[in-house]
Amino acid sequence: MGLVTWEWRGRSAANGAAALLASVAAIALSAELANAQQAAQPADQTKKADEEKAAPAGATLLDKILVISRTGETAIESLASASHIGQEQLDRRMATTPNEMLLGVPGVAAQADARRVSTSINIRGLQDFGRVAVIVDGARQNFQRSDHGTQSTFYIDPELVKSVDVIRGPVANTYGSGAIGGVVFFDTKDATDFLKPDETWAGSVTGRYESNGKGWTTSASGAYRFNENWDALGNIVYRDYDDYKDGGGDTVKGTGFDVLSGLLKTTIRPTDNSELKLGWVGSSDGWNEISGGVPVNDVDLKSNTFTARYNITDEDKSWLDLHINTSYNKTNLDLTSLVPLKRFDPSTGLPVVLPAGSTSTFDIGTTGIDIWNTSRFETGGIAHELTYGGDWVGDNVKTGGAAGGDSFYTPSGKRDVSGAYVQDKLTWDWLEVIAGLRYDNYSLKDDTHDISGDRVSPRITVGVSPFESAGLAGLQFYGTYAEGYRSPSISETLISGNHPAGVSFPFLPNPNLRPETGKTTEFGINYKQNDILEAGDAFRLKAAYFNNDVDDYIDGVTLSAFDPTSGCPFGPGIPICFQYQNFAKAKINGFEMEGVYDAAWGYAGLSASIINGHTISYEGDRADLATIPSSQVTAQLGLRFLEDKLTVGGEVQYNGKPKGNAVAKNYTLVNAFASYQATDNLKVDFRADNLFDVKYANPLNGSTTVAVYEPGITLKLAATMRFGG
């Protein structure tokens, strides 16, 4: 795990490209052949589309139903810290990488280092090893590679995503085990996002240029409606970027990349009350890793996610609202050394030289199944939404290659995590109560270890809407106490061997690691009001204070070989060891706020988050938590002109240095954007990021070996042509 940065290089990925292009072409060809045969769509679909168009002009993102919600809630209705990022917002951000999609979401930060297409998400100061559940179309993304900086990363192209839902804190314990930080759910595009009600087929082509890194993005989509109950979508995206320059005008080596990504999805509706979605999302990437300014490793990465989601309800959606999600995610990363590499033998700690052509492999497969049902009924005037279900996720990690290669420090093994839960949401007039229990169980093993554990975690939430007057009727207060349970990962438990480069010292496994238990108390308000200053406008506000105590928090520690109680042996390298150990707890608290005013002329938004955190050892020693992100305040303003065809606006974000971070600094970013719907079939977008060319670094990268400065001023121009019939 020596000093490494990354430089991407192009790859043909011929097989993947051919398959994806063939899929999109087949959809488009089928659409043309069937166009003359397809009748106009049924009246009920047209009516549904008209109703959507007739939605209040003041509707905001906080009014959108969360895809991740088990009970059909919107973000503003949720008695939790929840956010929704919709298609319009994603289009406005013109995101190149996943972290750009999350701009301004309170309590959420992203860490990417130089590997801009691979991202680790931080929620409320917690990240890596499953503390934040990252889900794509229902599939958990559990890829992990031991390294400096980010540990757990995922791969999704923003062009394939239509919405992102975020739930912060362990109140998300119905969405799987381990998410003591929260859940981020990426929902990819469907055929209905492209097809108009009266169309059989549709397609779009997007071209985009970025000035910083001289990058190009090309995207093509094709959608086809076989009949009113069956449609399909194909999408292909190719990005080609050089190294960018930071705000000081210096080229940041290893930040260029090219990546080929794709999506195939079909939706089948067997009956009026059931739906089946089958999907595939994949990417094929290639780049060079750099050390000391020289390419040292050739990297191939392939990521494939397969999902099947089924939902069936009764006619009244009362006792039956059953969901069955199955998924399989496989990520393969192969390293091939380009030059001889100086390493240390993982067993002896003695110097070795890996010849050019040596390989290391990281293969991680994650299988999941998630089943739940919601029954709705009343007892004594109290409405119930009783949700109950279970889930299982299995990780199979296989690493290998040359002795002393980097994969040795990401151990192979298997981990199974399962759980079951029951939750009742009770509503009576001005009172809402949510009570739930979740049972978690895990097992982790390799050739010599077999470890397991289990726990029951409760949740109780009380919400009140005490006012009836016109101005305060939309005000709601809530309080929550929730617990979550995260089992140790394979790497945290089983990592062993000697540090691979630079200096030699041992990694010590720790099969006695205890699982983490997150205990969060949260107090918040929701407020919604329409027709405040003019007819059709809307104001939405969510704010919360939280306190999260993570018992038995796991973090890496450095042990001294001179301490006879540490278990650290003297070796051929420096007299220290590295081991993951439990701390008595991590204490994290903070404040989050998200508000928006929306009217016919435009919108104005403000979000903020302040997070503080530290660890406490069993001896009572206190230390700053390195994963605490910047405190942020983000203001957004957008103005609409020309009958809403033209939107212009900007964003200002202040980032405050986290307490105890020695390398972080305060900085402010200013962005501007414009979007013009020239015709029904042509849209032009422009964006300027970091308008004042500020030189800054993500404070989450402070634990890495070298500060990676983020891009300076970046101008983006895109055009999208749509066609259909």
KATAMO-V595606 format. One record per residue. RES is the residue in three letters. PSI is psi in degrees with one decimal (999 if undefined). NEAR is the number of other C-alpha atoms within 8 Angstrom. D_FIRST is the distance of its C-alpha to the first C-alpha in whole Angstrom. Layout:
res & psi & near & d_first
RES & PSI & NEAR & D_FIRST
RES & PSI & NEAR & D_FIRST
//
This chain:
res & psi & near & d_first
MET & 56.4 & 10 & 0
GLY & -172.4 & 7 & 4
LEU & 115.8 & 10 & 7
VAL & 132.8 & 9 & 8
THR & -177.5 & 10 & 11
TRP & 137.9 & 13 & 13
GLU & 121.5 & 15 & 17
TRP & 149.6 & 13 & 19
ARG & 159.2 & 10 & 22
GLY & 152.0 & 10 & 25
ARG & 148.7 & 7 & 25
SER & -37.1 & 5 & 29
ALA & 48.6 & 8 & 28
ALA & -43.8 & 6 & 32
ASN & -45.9 & 6 & 32
GLY & -41.3 & 8 & 31
ALA & -42.4 & 10 & 33
ALA & -41.5 & 8 & 36
ALA & -43.7 & 8 & 36
LEU & -44.8 & 13 & 35
LEU & -38.4 & 9 & 38
ALA & -38.4 & 8 & 40
SER & -47.0 & 10 & 40
VAL & -41.6 & 15 & 41
ALA & -39.5 & 9 & 43
ALA & -41.1 & 8 & 45
ILE & -45.8 & 14 & 45
ALA & -41.0 & 14 & 47
LEU & -44.5 & 8 & 49
SER & -37.8 & 9 & 50
ALA & -44.1 & 14 & 51
GLU & -42.5 & 9 & 53
LEU & -35.1 & 7 & 55
ALA & -4.6 & 9 & 56
ASN & -43.6 & 10 & 56
ALA & -19.1 & 6 & 60
GLN & -20.2 & 5 & 60
GLN & 127.3 & 8 & 58
ALA & 168.1 & 4 & 61
ALA & 152.5 & 6 & 60
GLN & 153.0 & 10 & 58
PRO & 157.1 & 7 & 60
ALA & -31.4 & 6 & 61
ASP & -33.5 & 6 & 59
GLN & -40.7 & 9 & 56
THR & -41.2 & 11 & 58
LYS & -42.1 & 8 & 59
LYS & -42.8 & 8 & 55
ALA & -40.6 & 9 & 54
ASP & -38.3 & 8 & 57
GLU & -37.5 & 8 & 56
GLU & -39.0 & 7 & 53
LYS & -29.6 & 6 & 54
ALA & 6.1 & 6 & 56
ALA & 151.6 & 7 & 54
PRO & 139.4 & 6 & 54
ALA & -25.7 & 8 & 53
GLY & 3.1 & 11 & 52
ALA & 136.4 & 9 & 49
THR & 173.5 & 10 & 46
LEU & -31.4 & 8 & 42
LEU & -11.1 & 10 & 43
ASP & -3.5 & 10 & 46
LYS & 138.5 & 9 & 44
ILE & 131.4 & 9 & 43
LEU & 125.6 & 11 & 40
VAL & -34.4 & 8 & 39
ILE & -13.8 & 6 & 36
SER & 136.2 & 9 & 40
ARG & -12.5 & 7 & 41
THR & 20.0 & 7 & 45
GLY & 33.3 & 8 & 45
GLU & 154.2 & 10 & 44
THR & 168.2 & 12 & 44
ALA & -40.1 & 13 & 41
ILE & -23.6 & 13 & 44
GLU & -19.8 & 8 & 46
SER & 131.5 & 9 & 43
LEU & 57.5 & 9 & 43
ALA & 167.2 & 8 & 39
SER & 96.0 & 11 & 37
ALA & 144.5 & 11 & 37
SER & 151.9 & 10 & 36
HIS & 132.6 & 13 & 37
ILE & 116.4 & 11 & 36
GLY & 179.4 & 10 & 38
GLN & -42.3 & 9 & 39
GLU & -42.0 & 6 & 41
GLN & -40.6 & 8 & 38
LEU & -41.4 & 13 & 35
ASP & -39.8 & 8 & 37
ARG & -32.4 & 11 & 38
ARG & -19.0 & 9 & 34
MET & 49.4 & 8 & 34
ALA & 133.9 & 11 & 30
THR & -33.5 & 7 & 28
THR & 161.8 & 10 & 25
PRO & -35.8 & 14 & 25
ASN & -26.5 & 12 & 24
GLU & -20.9 & 9 & 27
MET & -22.2 & 10 & 29
LEU & 14.0 & 11 & 29
LEU & 125.8 & 6 & 30
GLY & 0.1 & 10 & 33
VAL & 119.1 & 9 & 32
PRO & 139.3 & 11 & 33
GLY & 3.8 & 12 & 30
VAL & 131.4 & 10 & 27
ALA & 162.5 & 10 & 24
ALA & 143.6 & 10 & 22
GLN & 128.0 & 13 & 18
ALA & -12.0 & 12 & 17
ASP & -144.9 & 9 & 15
ALA & -17.7 & 9 & 15
ARG & 81.2 & 10 & 15
ARG & -24.3 & 9 & 19
VAL & -9.6 & 10 & 20
SER & 127.2 & 10 & 18
THR & 144.3 & 16 & 19
SER & 130.3 & 14 & 18
ILE & 135.4 & 14 & 21
ASN & 125.5 & 16 & 22
ILE & 121.1 & 14 & 26
ARG & 39.7 & 14 & 27
GLY & 5.2 & 13 & 24
LEU & 134.3 & 12 & 23
GLN & 170.0 & 13 & 20
ASP & 153.3 & 13 & 17
PHE & 32.3 & 11 & 18
GLY & 3.2 & 12 & 21
ARG & -31.2 & 13 & 23
VAL & 120.1 & 18 & 24
ALA & 113.4 & 13 & 25
VAL & 122.8 & 13 & 25
ILE & 130.7 & 12 & 28
VAL & 112.7 & 11 & 29
ASP & 34.4 & 9 & 33
GLY & -2.8 & 11 & 32
ALA & 124.6 & 14 & 29
ARG & 138.6 & 12 & 26
GLN & 101.2 & 12 & 23
ASN & 21.1 & 13 & 20
PHE & 137.6 & 9 & 17
GLN & 137.6 & 10 & 14
ARG & 122.6 & 9 & 10
SER & 127.4 & 9 & 8
ASP & 172.4 & 7 & 6
HIS & 145.3 & 10 & 7
GLY & -131.4 & 8 & 10
THR & 145.3 & 12 & 12
GLN & -51.6 & 12 & 12
SER & 120.5 & 13 & 15
THR & 161.2 & 14 & 16
PHE & 166.5 & 11 & 20
TYR & 114.3 & 10 & 22
ILE & 132.8 & 9 & 25
ASP & 131.4 & 12 & 27
PRO & -26.5 & 10 & 30
GLU & -20.3 & 7 & 32
LEU & -7.8 & 11 & 33
VAL & 136.5 & 12 & 33
LYS & -20.4 & 11 & 36
SER & 156.7 & 12 & 35
VAL & 128.5 & 12 & 33
ASP & 138.8 & 15 & 34
VAL & 128.8 & 11 & 32
ILE & 124.2 & 13 & 33
ARG & 135.5 & 15 & 32
GLY & 167.0 & 13 & 32
PRO & 4.2 & 15 & 32
VAL & -13.4 & 13 & 36
ALA & 25.4 & 12 & 34
ASN & -3.6 & 12 & 34
THR & -3.0 & 7 & 36
TYR & 16.3 & 6 & 33
GLY & 163.1 & 12 & 31
SER & 149.6 & 12 & 29
GLY & -12.7 & 13 & 27
ALA & 64.1 & 18 & 27
ILE & -17.5 & 16 & 28
GLY & -38.1 & 15 & 27
GLY & -170.3 & 16 & 29
VAL & 138.5 & 15 & 29
VAL & 120.8 & 12 & 29
PHE & 118.1 & 14 & 31
PHE & 119.3 & 13 & 31
ASP & 120.3 & 11 & 34
THR & 168.0 & 10 & 34
LYS & 152.0 & 8 & 38
ASP & 165.2 & 11 & 41
ALA & -35.7 & 14 & 44
THR & -14.6 & 7 & 46
ASP & -15.9 & 6 & 44
PHE & -35.8 & 9 & 45
LEU & 130.5 & 15 & 48
LYS & 160.7 & 6 & 51
PRO & -31.8 & 8 & 54
ASP & 12.6 & 9 & 56
GLU & 146.8 & 12 & 54
THR & -37.3 & 14 & 53
TRP & 158.6 & 15 & 50
ALA & 155.0 & 16 & 48
GLY & 164.8 & 13 & 45
SER & 151.4 & 11 & 43
VAL & 131.3 & 11 & 41
THR & 134.7 & 12 & 39
GLY & 136.9 & 11 & 38
ARG & 140.9 & 11 & 36
TYR & 140.3 & 11 & 35
GLU & 135.0 & 12 & 33
SER & -37.4 & 9 & 33
ASN & 108.1 & 12 & 30
GLY & -3.1 & 11 & 28
LYS & 58.2 & 10 & 31
GLY & 146.9 & 12 & 30
TRP & 139.1 & 11 & 32
THR & 129.3 & 12 & 32
THR & 136.9 & 11 & 35
SER & 137.4 & 12 & 36
ALA & 136.9 & 12 & 39
SER & 144.4 & 12 & 40
GLY & 131.2 & 15 & 43
ALA & 145.2 & 17 & 45
TYR & 135.6 & 16 & 48
ARG & 108.9 & 14 & 50
PHE & -43.5 & 9 & 52
ASN & -173.5 & 7 & 54
GLU & -14.2 & 8 & 54
ASN & 10.4 & 9 & 52
TRP & 123.7 & 11 & 49
ASP & 167.5 & 15 & 47
ALA & 156.9 & 15 & 44
LEU & 141.0 & 16 & 41
GLY & 142.1 & 15 & 39
ASN & 139.1 & 14 & 36
ILE & 137.8 & 14 & 34
VAL & 135.3 & 13 & 32
TYR & 130.4 & 11 & 30
ARG & 139.7 & 12 & 28
ASP & 109.3 & 12 & 28
TYR & 140.1 & 11 & 26
ASP & 177.4 & 10 & 25
ASP & 139.2 & 13 & 23
TYR & 169.3 & 14 & 25
LYS & 141.9 & 13 & 26
ASP & -177.4 & 17 & 25
GLY & -14.8 & 13 & 28
GLY & 1.6 & 9 & 29
GLY & 5.2 & 7 & 29
ASP & 137.1 & 7 & 26
THR & 129.1 & 8 & 24
VAL & 103.7 & 11 & 20
LYS & 145.7 & 11 & 19
GLY & 11.0 & 14 & 17
THR & -5.6 & 14 & 19
GLY & 160.5 & 14 & 22
PHE & 158.8 & 15 & 22
ASP & 141.6 & 15 & 24
VAL & 139.6 & 12 & 25
LEU & 123.5 & 13 & 27
SER & 157.9 & 12 & 28
GLY & 166.0 & 13 & 31
LEU & 134.5 & 14 & 34
LEU & 131.8 & 12 & 36
LYS & 139.4 & 13 & 38
THR & 143.9 & 13 & 42
THR & 126.8 & 13 & 44
ILE & 133.0 & 10 & 47
ARG & 90.4 & 11 & 50
PRO & -35.8 & 8 & 52
THR & 175.9 & 6 & 54
ASP & -21.9 & 5 & 55
ASN & 19.0 & 9 & 53
SER & 155.6 & 11 & 50
GLU & 138.5 & 12 & 47
LEU & 125.6 & 12 & 44
LYS & 125.2 & 12 & 41
LEU & 131.2 & 11 & 39
GLY & 157.4 & 11 & 36
TRP & 132.7 & 11 & 33
VAL & 132.2 & 11 & 30
GLY & 162.6 & 12 & 28
SER & 149.6 & 14 & 25
SER & 114.1 & 13 & 24
ASP & 155.0 & 11 & 21
GLY & 138.8 & 15 & 20
TRP & 171.5 & 14 & 18
ASN & 133.8 & 14 & 16
GLU & 139.2 & 15 & 12
ILE & 141.3 & 14 & 13
SER & 124.4 & 10 & 11
GLY & 29.0 & 6 & 14
GLY & 3.1 & 6 & 16
VAL & 133.5 & 6 & 16
PRO & 127.0 & 11 & 15
VAL & -25.6 & 12 & 13
ASN & 137.0 & 12 & 13
ASP & 127.7 & 13 & 16
VAL & 131.7 & 12 & 15
ASP & 128.8 & 12 & 18
LEU & 131.6 & 12 & 19
LYS & 128.7 & 11 & 22
SER & 129.3 & 12 & 23
ASN & 129.2 & 11 & 26
THR & 124.5 & 12 & 28
PHE & 132.8 & 12 & 31
THR & 149.8 & 15 & 34
ALA & 122.0 & 11 & 37
ARG & 124.5 & 12 & 39
TYR & 136.7 & 11 & 43
ASN & 133.5 & 11 & 45
ILE & 138.2 & 11 & 49
THR & 163.0 & 12 & 51
ASP & 174.2 & 10 & 55
GLU & -35.8 & 6 & 57
ASP & 2.9 & 5 & 57
LYS & 46.3 & 10 & 53
SER & -80.7 & 12 & 54
TRP & -21.4 & 9 & 54
LEU & 115.8 & 11 & 51
ASP & 73.1 & 13 & 48
LEU & 133.4 & 11 & 46
HIS & 133.5 & 12 & 42
ILE & 114.1 & 11 & 40
ASN & 130.2 & 13 & 37
THR & 150.0 & 13 & 35
SER & 157.7 & 13 & 32
TYR & 126.2 & 12 & 29
ASN & 128.8 & 14 & 26
LYS & 125.5 & 11 & 23
THR & 126.3 & 13 & 20
ASN & 122.4 & 12 & 19
LEU & 122.8 & 11 & 16
ASP & 130.4 & 11 & 16
LEU & 134.0 & 11 & 13
THR & 120.8 & 12 & 15
SER & 136.4 & 15 & 14
LEU & -21.7 & 10 & 17
VAL & 161.6 & 9 & 16
PRO & 135.0 & 9 & 16
LEU & 132.0 & 10 & 12
LYS & 123.0 & 9 & 12
ARG & 179.3 & 13 & 9
PHE & 134.5 & 15 & 11
ASP & 127.5 & 13 & 13
PRO & -22.5 & 13 & 12
SER & -44.3 & 6 & 15
THR & -22.0 & 8 & 17
GLY & 4.4 & 16 & 14
LEU & 152.1 & 8 & 16
PRO & 139.8 & 8 & 14
VAL & 160.7 & 9 & 15
VAL & 120.7 & 8 & 15
LEU & 120.9 & 13 & 14
PRO & 156.9 & 9 & 17
ALA & 138.1 & 10 & 18
GLY & -5.2 & 8 & 18
SER & 147.2 & 11 & 16
THR & 151.7 & 11 & 15
SER & 141.2 & 14 & 13
THR & 142.2 & 13 & 15
PHE & 108.9 & 15 & 14
ASP & 116.4 & 11 & 18
ILE & 118.9 & 14 & 19
GLY & 134.3 & 11 & 23
THR & 120.8 & 14 & 25
THR & 138.2 & 11 & 28
GLY & 151.1 & 14 & 31
ILE & 137.2 & 11 & 34
ASP & 118.1 & 12 & 36
ILE & 130.7 & 11 & 40
TRP & 157.8 & 11 & 42
ASN & 146.0 & 11 & 45
THR & 125.9 & 15 & 47
SER & 132.2 & 13 & 51
ARG & 128.7 & 11 & 53
PHE & 175.7 & 9 & 56
GLU & 144.9 & 8 & 58
THR & 120.2 & 7 & 60
GLY & 37.0 & 4 & 62
GLY & 2.2 & 6 & 62
ILE & 125.0 & 9 & 58
ALA & 135.3 & 12 & 56
HIS & 138.8 & 13 & 53
GLU & 97.7 & 12 & 50
LEU & 113.8 & 11 & 48
THR & 131.3 & 13 & 45
TYR & 143.8 & 11 & 44
GLY & -169.1 & 11 & 41
GLY & 161.9 & 11 & 38
ASP & 157.6 & 12 & 35
TRP & 136.3 & 12 & 32
VAL & 130.6 & 12 & 28
GLY & 126.5 & 11 & 27
ASP & 132.5 & 12 & 23
ASN & 106.6 & 11 & 22
VAL & 125.0 & 12 & 19
LYS & 117.9 & 11 & 18
THR & 153.2 & 13 & 15
GLY & -168.8 & 9 & 15
GLY & -157.1 & 11 & 15
ALA & 143.4 & 9 & 15
ALA & 130.2 & 7 & 14
GLY & -6.2 & 12 & 10
GLY & 162.9 & 13 & 9
ASP & -26.0 & 9 & 7
SER & -18.2 & 13 & 10
PHE & -26.0 & 13 & 10
TYR & 2.5 & 10 & 8
THR & 94.5 & 13 & 10
PRO & 150.0 & 14 & 14
SER & 157.7 & 10 & 17
GLY & 178.4 & 12 & 20
LYS & 142.0 & 12 & 23
ARG & 131.0 & 13 & 24
ASP & 129.1 & 11 & 27
VAL & 125.9 & 12 & 28
SER & 163.1 & 13 & 32
GLY & 164.0 & 13 & 35
ALA & 151.4 & 11 & 38
TYR & 160.6 & 12 & 40
VAL & 136.8 & 11 & 43
GLN & 134.1 & 11 & 44
ASP & 125.7 & 11 & 47
LYS & 113.0 & 12 & 48
LEU & 131.4 & 11 & 51
THR & 127.2 & 11 & 53
TRP & 108.3 & 9 & 57
ASP & -110.3 & 4 & 58
TRP & 0.8 & 8 & 56
LEU & 136.8 & 10 & 54
GLU & 129.9 & 11 & 51
VAL & 132.9 & 11 & 49
ILE & 121.4 & 12 & 46
ALA & 132.4 & 11 & 45
GLY & 157.7 & 11 & 43
LEU & 140.2 & 11 & 41
ARG & 134.6 & 13 & 38
TYR & 128.3 & 11 & 37
ASP & 145.8 & 14 & 33
ASN & 141.1 & 11 & 32
TYR & 154.3 & 12 & 29
SER & 141.7 & 11 & 28
LEU & 132.2 & 13 & 24
LYS & 153.3 & 11 & 24
ASP & -155.4 & 9 & 22
ASP & -24.1 & 5 & 24
THR & -8.4 & 5 & 24
HIS & 146.0 & 8 & 24
ASP & 105.2 & 8 & 27
ILE & 144.3 & 8 & 27
SER & 167.5 & 8 & 29
GLY & 166.9 & 9 & 31
ASP & 166.6 & 8 & 33
ARG & 154.9 & 8 & 35
VAL & 129.4 & 8 & 37
SER & 129.7 & 12 & 37
PRO & 163.4 & 10 & 39
ARG & 136.2 & 13 & 40
ILE & 129.0 & 11 & 43
THR & 135.7 & 12 & 44
VAL & 126.2 & 11 & 47
GLY & 139.4 & 12 & 49
VAL & 141.5 & 10 & 52
SER & 83.4 & 11 & 54
PRO & -10.2 & 8 & 57
PHE & 148.0 & 8 & 58
GLU & -12.1 & 6 & 61
SER & 155.2 & 6 & 62
ALA & -42.6 & 5 & 61
GLY & -20.9 & 6 & 58
LEU & 1.3 & 8 & 57
ALA & -26.6 & 10 & 57
GLY & 11.6 & 11 & 53
LEU & 128.7 & 12 & 52
GLN & 135.7 & 11 & 50
PHE & 144.3 & 11 & 48
TYR & 156.1 & 12 & 46
GLY & 143.6 & 11 & 44
THR & 141.8 & 12 & 41
TYR & 124.0 & 11 & 40
ALA & 147.7 & 13 & 37
GLU & 150.3 & 14 & 34
GLY & 161.2 & 15 & 31
TYR & 121.2 & 15 & 29
ARG & 122.6 & 13 & 26
SER & 152.2 & 10 & 25
PRO & 147.6 & 12 & 21
SER & 170.9 & 9 & 19
ILE & -45.0 & 13 & 18
SER & -44.5 & 10 & 14
GLU & -36.1 & 10 & 15
THR & -39.4 & 13 & 18
LEU & -1.4 & 11 & 16
ILE & 138.0 & 14 & 13
SER & 175.6 & 11 & 13
GLY & -165.1 & 12 & 12
ASN & 149.2 & 14 & 10
HIS & 133.2 & 13 & 6
PRO & -27.5 & 15 & 6
ALA & 165.8 & 11 & 6
GLY & -77.5 & 7 & 8
VAL & 158.2 & 8 & 10
SER & 130.4 & 14 & 10
PHE & 154.7 & 15 & 11
PRO & 148.2 & 13 & 12
PHE & 132.4 & 12 & 11
LEU & 128.3 & 13 & 15
PRO & 161.7 & 11 & 16
ASN & 81.7 & 12 & 19
PRO & -7.1 & 8 & 22
ASN & 10.2 & 5 & 24
LEU & 136.0 & 11 & 23
ARG & 147.4 & 8 & 26
PRO & 155.6 & 11 & 26
GLU & 145.5 & 13 & 26
THR & 113.5 & 13 & 29
GLY & 129.4 & 13 & 30
LYS & 106.2 & 13 & 33
THR & 132.5 & 14 & 35
THR & 132.4 & 11 & 38
GLU & 138.2 & 11 & 39
PHE & 130.5 & 11 & 42
GLY & 170.4 & 13 & 43
ILE & 146.6 & 12 & 45
ASN & 137.8 & 15 & 46
TYR & 130.2 & 12 & 49
LYS & 138.1 & 11 & 50
GLN & 136.7 & 10 & 53
ASN & 162.1 & 10 & 55
ASP & 52.8 & 9 & 58
ILE & -58.1 & 9 & 57
LEU & -26.0 & 5 & 58
GLU & 161.6 & 7 & 59
ALA & 132.2 & 7 & 60
GLY & -2.5 & 11 & 57
ASP & 171.0 & 15 & 54
ALA & 144.5 & 15 & 52
PHE & 131.5 & 13 & 50
ARG & 140.3 & 14 & 47
LEU & 133.1 & 13 & 45
LYS & 134.6 & 13 & 42
ALA & 147.6 & 12 & 41
ALA & 146.7 & 12 & 39
TYR & 135.9 & 11 & 38
PHE & 153.3 & 11 & 36
ASN & 118.1 & 11 & 35
ASN & 115.7 & 11 & 32
ASP & 115.2 & 11 & 31
VAL & 103.6 & 12 & 28
ASP & 143.8 & 12 & 29
ASP & 38.2 & 13 & 26
TYR & 138.4 & 14 & 24
ILE & 130.0 & 11 & 20
ASP & 160.3 & 8 & 17
GLY & 140.2 & 8 & 14
VAL & 154.1 & 8 & 16
THR & 125.5 & 8 & 15
LEU & 149.9 & 11 & 18
SER & 134.2 & 10 & 20
ALA & -15.7 & 13 & 21
PHE & -10.4 & 5 & 24
ASP & 109.5 & 9 & 25
PRO & -16.0 & 7 & 27
THR & -6.3 & 4 & 26
SER & -23.3 & 8 & 23
GLY & 10.1 & 7 & 22
CYS & 117.0 & 12 & 19
PRO & 157.2 & 7 & 20
PHE & 135.0 & 8 & 20
GLY & -169.1 & 9 & 18
PRO & -12.5 & 9 & 17
GLY & -152.2 & 9 & 15
ILE & 151.9 & 8 & 15
PRO & 59.2 & 11 & 18
ILE & 166.6 & 12 & 16
CYS & 158.7 & 14 & 14
PHE & 135.2 & 12 & 12
GLN & 143.9 & 12 & 14
TYR & 128.2 & 14 & 16
GLN & 160.8 & 10 & 19
ASN & 141.6 & 10 & 23
PHE & 157.7 & 14 & 24
ALA & -44.8 & 11 & 28
LYS & 161.3 & 12 & 28
ALA & 131.4 & 15 & 26
LYS & 120.4 & 12 & 29
ILE & 131.0 & 13 & 29
ASN & 162.5 & 11 & 32
GLY & -178.4 & 12 & 33
PHE & 140.2 & 12 & 36
GLU & 145.4 & 13 & 36
MET & 141.4 & 13 & 39
GLU & 120.4 & 13 & 39
GLY & 152.0 & 11 & 43
VAL & 139.4 & 12 & 44
TYR & 128.0 & 11 & 48
ASP & 130.5 & 13 & 49
ALA & 179.2 & 12 & 52
ALA & -35.3 & 9 & 54
TRP & -18.7 & 7 & 53
GLY & -154.7 & 10 & 49
TYR & 158.6 & 11 & 47
ALA & 133.2 & 11 & 45
GLY & 151.9 & 11 & 42
LEU & 130.0 & 12 & 40
SER & 154.0 & 15 & 37
ALA & 151.2 & 15 & 36
SER & 135.2 & 13 & 33
ILE & 121.1 & 11 & 33
ILE & 133.0 & 15 & 30
ASN & 148.1 & 10 & 29
GLY & 151.5 & 12 & 27
HIS & 162.2 & 11 & 26
THR & 156.0 & 14 & 25
ILE & 123.2 & 14 & 27
SER & 170.9 & 10 & 27
TYR & -18.1 & 7 & 29
GLU & -1.9 & 5 & 30
GLY & 3.6 & 6 & 31
ASP & 137.6 & 7 & 28
ARG & 139.2 & 8 & 28
ALA & 145.8 & 7 & 24
ASP & 144.1 & 9 & 24
LEU & 120.9 & 10 & 22
ALA & -17.5 & 9 & 19
THR & 11.5 & 9 & 20
ILE & 124.4 & 13 & 23
PRO & 177.6 & 12 & 24
SER & 144.7 & 11 & 26
SER & 140.6 & 12 & 30
GLN & 147.0 & 14 & 32
VAL & 124.0 & 12 & 35
THR & 124.0 & 12 & 36
ALA & 137.3 & 11 & 39
GLN & 141.9 & 11 & 40
LEU & 131.0 & 11 & 44
GLY & 137.9 & 11 & 45
LEU & 137.2 & 10 & 49
ARG & 137.2 & 13 & 50
PHE & 171.4 & 9 & 53
LEU & 52.4 & 6 & 55
GLU & 43.4 & 6 & 56
ASP & 10.8 & 7 & 52
LYS & -28.5 & 11 & 51
LEU & 127.2 & 12 & 49
THR & 128.0 & 12 & 47
VAL & 151.3 & 11 & 45
GLY & -167.0 & 11 & 43
GLY & 172.1 & 11 & 40
GLU & 139.9 & 11 & 38
VAL & 127.5 & 11 & 37
GLN & 123.4 & 12 & 34
TYR & 133.2 & 11 & 33
ASN & 119.7 & 11 & 30
GLY & 139.3 & 10 & 30
LYS & 128.0 & 11 & 27
PRO & 144.5 & 12 & 26
LYS & 131.7 & 6 & 27
GLY & -2.4 & 6 & 25
ASN & 112.9 & 10 & 22
ALA & -23.0 & 5 & 22
VAL & -12.9 & 6 & 21
ALA & 154.5 & 11 & 23
LYS & 158.8 & 8 & 27
ASN & 143.6 & 8 & 30
TYR & 157.2 & 9 & 30
THR & 131.6 & 9 & 33
LEU & 141.6 & 12 & 33
VAL & 127.7 & 12 & 36
ASN & 154.7 & 12 & 36
ALA & 153.5 & 12 & 39
PHE & 160.1 & 12 & 40
ALA & 140.6 & 12 & 43
SER & 128.9 & 13 & 44
TYR & 117.0 & 10 & 47
GLN & 87.4 & 10 & 49
ALA & -45.2 & 9 & 51
THR & 178.8 & 6 & 53
ASP & -22.8 & 7 & 52
ASN & 2.9 & 9 & 50
LEU & 126.6 & 11 & 48
LYS & 137.4 & 13 & 46
VAL & 133.0 & 12 & 44
ASP & 143.6 & 13 & 41
PHE & 144.9 & 11 & 40
ARG & 142.3 & 14 & 37
ALA & 113.6 & 12 & 36
ASP & 144.0 & 12 & 33
ASN & 58.8 & 13 & 32
LEU & -32.0 & 12 & 36
PHE & 16.5 & 7 & 36
ASP & 47.9 & 10 & 32
VAL & 136.2 & 14 & 31
LYS & 117.0 & 11 & 27
TYR & 161.1 & 10 & 25
ALA & 147.7 & 10 & 22
ASN & 122.2 & 11 & 21
PRO & -21.3 & 13 & 20
LEU & -18.2 & 10 & 18
ASN & 5.4 & 12 & 15
GLY & -21.8 & 14 & 16
SER & -4.2 & 8 & 13
THR & 174.0 & 8 & 11
THR & -27.8 & 7 & 10
VAL & 135.3 & 6 & 13
ALA & 128.5 & 8 & 16
VAL & 111.5 & 10 & 17
TYR & 142.8 & 10 & 21
GLU & 168.7 & 10 & 23
PRO & 144.0 & 12 & 25
GLY & -155.1 & 16 & 29
ILE & 131.7 & 14 & 32
THR & 121.2 & 12 & 32
LEU & 133.8 & 11 & 35
LYS & 134.1 & 13 & 35
LEU & 128.5 & 11 & 38
ALA & 151.0 & 11 & 39
ALA & 136.7 & 11 & 42
THR & 124.4 & 12 & 43
MET & 128.5 & 10 & 46
ARG & 147.6 & 11 & 47
PHE & 155.6 & 8 & 50
GLY & 171.9 & 9 & 51
GLY & 999 & 8 & 54
//
